[in-house]
Amino acid sequence: MASTPVADLEAALADPKVAAALELLGKHGLGATVIHSHDDSSDVMVPLPDGIVQFEDDLMVRFVGQGDPCLSGSVAVTAARMGGVTRIIGRCRQGHTQQPGR
């Protein structure tokens, strides 16, 4: 899958089609996110690499592989259509400090 450039959320929100999509999503308690990772050598946001999930655990965010055991017991919180495929790209677990990978 080719990576998608990091979006400018404020510019995208000015597009009436994006506003309409957010209205529909909002009826389901969903919203929009800028799909990104972080470059270790700068403050620049970069495209999220294939196979990587943004993982929040007890208010700490890190990026792990989709098969990482630390994801056990987590809940899907972010999905995106990338490269023609719908993928879960964000997961969250709160208050489970005894899970694998901690």
HUJO-V54559 format. One line per field, one symbol per residue. ss: DSSP state (A for helix, B for strand, O for the rest). psi: psi as a letter, one per 30 degrees, with the letter a starting at -180 (. if undefined). burial: 1 if it has 9 or more other ideal C-beta (glycine too) atoms within 8 Angstrom, else 0. A space follows every 50 residues. Layout:
ss->???
psi->???
burial->???
This chain:
ss->OOOOOOOOAAAAAOOAAAAAAAAAAAOOOOOOOOOOBBOOOOOOBBOOOO OBBBBBBOOBBBBBBOOOAAAOOOBBBBBBBBOOBBBBBBBBBOOOOOOO OO
psi->kkkklkljeeeeffkeeeeeeeeeeefgglalljjlakkffagkklkklk gkkkkkjhgkklkllfgkfffkglkkfklljkhgkkkkgklkkkgifglk g.
burial->00010100000110000110110011000001001110100000011100 01111110000011000101100100010101000000111110010010 10
